[in-house]
Amino acid sequence: MDRLTAAKVFVEIADRGSMIAAADALDMSRAMVTRYLAEMEQWCAVRLLHRTTRRISLTAAGELTLNRCREMLAMAEEMAAVGQGDPSAPHGLLRLASSHFLAQTALARAVATYLQQYPNVSVDLQVDNRAVNLVEQRIDLAIRITNELDPGLIARRLGDCDSVIVAAPGYLERAGTPQTPDDLARHNCLTYSYFGKSFWRFGDAQVAVGGNLSSNESMALLSAAVEGTGITMQPSFAAAPFIQGGKLTQLLPNFTPQQLGIYGVYSSREHMPPALRAMLDHLLDWFATDPEWRVAGIPLIEK
């Protein structure tokens, strides 16, 4: 059997902690995954995994073999790039992670322009609202919108995300229009589970908010606001089309909601692949210059 494929299968099992998950990720039958694992153990002449009915864990020899397999697969990728020209040029597979909201509204377009510029790179975009474990899920770059990064993470600020307070005209007819941030306490505020669930910040001040709907998906809150459910804080690039179309009204134009940073998070500064370095540079430029992003990201009402 192909030992390079066997190494790839072993790495996938170790990263995902399951032979079934590895089979799904590799689009391979479980029987074939088992055969490749047996090939690896025969090649190394040692048991690589402890297997029980509930979990899989690496033996001491498995830990050592896993590192060697990663090195071997990285070298194989570099060898494949030799025939494609300059080996220092971006190439190979780049695994990205992003929230659903950012992927749908912006990142998909940014990745498309990157791939046009670097045709020897392939991108696997993993979309999940939860913060991923970069090492365990083998993610090269996670794009996050936040002001609360873990200090242990390596991150590069790629841009800014302005926010806007919005509600549907129908809701405002029923409940009235808030004139100051403190008025939000008397309104039904739709909140994001991972940020600003109980407080919204305006400059140095924060106000308590609450309502009958919270969600870990910003798009759900935006849709609910369009239907007249309540008031929500949204990235201005996402709310802009609905404001311009009259489905939402921007509120509190004289008060600036907290701005968030857009960060590229990665696991190591050492031996950074050319594809990853190029992606970071590309996203930094894209968030600064993309016409749709820049138009959508500016305040929609003159203050």
ChimeraX attribute file (.defattr): number of C-alpha atoms within 10 A of each C-alpha:
attribute: neighborCount
match mode: 1-to-1
recipient: residues
	/A:1	9
	/A:2	9
	/A:3	12
	/A:4	15
	/A:5	15
	/A:6	23
	/A:7	22
	/A:8	20
	/A:9	26
	/A:10	28
	/A:11	22
	/A:12	23
	/A:13	23
	/A:14	21
	/A:15	16
	/A:16	16
	/A:17	16
	/A:18	17
	/A:19	22
	/A:20	17
	/A:21	15
	/A:22	23
	/A:23	19
	/A:24	13
	/A:25	13
	/A:26	13
	/A:27	9
	/A:28	13
	/A:29	14
	/A:30	15
	/A:31	12
	/A:32	13
	/A:33	23
	/A:34	17
	/A:35	15
	/A:36	22
	/A:37	24
	/A:38	16
	/A:39	18
	/A:40	24
	/A:41	18
	/A:42	12
	/A:43	11
	/A:44	13
	/A:45	9
	/A:46	13
	/A:47	16
	/A:48	24
	/A:49	19
	/A:50	12
	/A:51	12
	/A:52	8
	/A:53	5
	/A:54	6
	/A:55	10
	/A:56	16
	/A:57	16
	/A:58	18
	/A:59	15
	/A:60	13
	/A:61	13
	/A:62	20
	/A:63	15
	/A:64	12
	/A:65	21
	/A:66	21
	/A:67	11
	/A:68	14
	/A:69	19
	/A:70	15
	/A:71	12
	/A:72	15
	/A:73	16
	/A:74	13
	/A:75	12
	/A:76	12
	/A:77	15
	/A:78	15
	/A:79	12
	/A:80	12
	/A:81	18
	/A:82	11
	/A:83	9
	/A:84	11
	/A:85	8
	/A:86	10
	/A:87	15
	/A:88	12
	/A:89	16
	/A:90	22
	/A:91	23
	/A:92	19
	/A:93	15
	/A:94	19
	/A:95	17
	/A:96	23
	/A:97	26
	/A:98	23
	/A:99	21
	/A:100	17
	/A:101	18
	/A:102	20
	/A:103	19
	/A:104	14
	/A:105	13
	/A:106	17
	/A:107	19
	/A:108	13
	/A:109	13
	/A:110	17
	/A:111	19
	/A:112	12
	/A:113	13
	/A:114	19
	/A:115	14
	/A:116	10
	/A:117	13
	/A:118	16
	/A:119	11
	/A:120	15
	/A:121	18
	/A:122	15
	/A:123	15
	/A:124	12
	/A:125	18
	/A:126	17
	/A:127	17
	/A:128	14
	/A:129	17
	/A:130	12
	/A:131	12
	/A:132	16
	/A:133	12
	/A:134	17
	/A:135	11
	/A:136	12
	/A:137	14
	/A:138	17
	/A:139	20
	/A:140	22
	/A:141	22
	/A:142	23
	/A:143	24
	/A:144	22
	/A:145	22
	/A:146	15
	/A:147	13
	/A:148	9
	/A:149	14
	/A:150	8
	/A:151	7
	/A:152	7
	/A:153	11
	/A:154	14
	/A:155	21
	/A:156	16
	/A:157	16
	/A:158	21
	/A:159	18
	/A:160	16
	/A:161	19
	/A:162	19
	/A:163	21
	/A:164	27
	/A:165	23
	/A:166	27
	/A:167	27
	/A:168	23
	/A:169	20
	/A:170	18
	/A:171	21
	/A:172	19
	/A:173	10
	/A:174	9
	/A:175	13
	/A:176	12
	/A:177	18
	/A:178	16
	/A:179	13
	/A:180	12
	/A:181	22
	/A:182	13
	/A:183	13
	/A:184	18
	/A:185	15
	/A:186	14
	/A:187	19
	/A:188	18
	/A:189	27
	/A:190	27
	/A:191	28
	/A:192	21
	/A:193	14
	/A:194	14
	/A:195	14
	/A:196	18
	/A:197	18
	/A:198	15
	/A:199	15
	/A:200	21
	/A:201	16
	/A:202	14
	/A:203	11
	/A:204	7
	/A:205	11
	/A:206	16
	/A:207	15
	/A:208	17
	/A:209	23
	/A:210	20
	/A:211	18
	/A:212	10
	/A:213	16
	/A:214	18
	/A:215	14
	/A:216	16
	/A:217	17
	/A:218	25
	/A:219	19
	/A:220	16
	/A:221	24
	/A:222	24
	/A:223	12
	/A:224	18
	/A:225	24
	/A:226	25
	/A:227	16
	/A:228	18
	/A:229	21
	/A:230	25
	/A:231	32
	/A:232	25
	/A:233	25
	/A:234	22
	/A:235	22
	/A:236	23
	/A:237	23
	/A:238	22
	/A:239	25
	/A:240	23
	/A:241	13
	/A:242	17
	/A:243	18
	/A:244	12
	/A:245	9
	/A:246	13
	/A:247	18
	/A:248	26
	/A:249	24
	/A:250	23
	/A:251	21
	/A:252	18
	/A:253	16
	/A:254	12
	/A:255	16
	/A:256	17
	/A:257	23
	/A:258	19
	/A:259	18
	/A:260	17
	/A:261	18
	/A:262	21
	/A:263	24
	/A:264	24
	/A:265	22
	/A:266	20
	/A:267	18
	/A:268	11
	/A:269	10
	/A:270	6
	/A:271	6
	/A:272	13
	/A:273	17
	/A:274	15
	/A:275	22
	/A:276	21
	/A:277	12
	/A:278	18
	/A:279	21
	/A:280	19
	/A:281	12
	/A:282	18
	/A:283	24
	/A:284	18
	/A:285	14
	/A:286	22
	/A:287	21
	/A:288	14
	/A:289	12
	/A:290	14
	/A:291	11
	/A:292	11
	/A:293	18
	/A:294	13
	/A:295	14
	/A:296	17
	/A:297	21
	/A:298	16
	/A:299	17
	/A:300	17
	/A:301	10
	/A:302	7
	/A:303	9
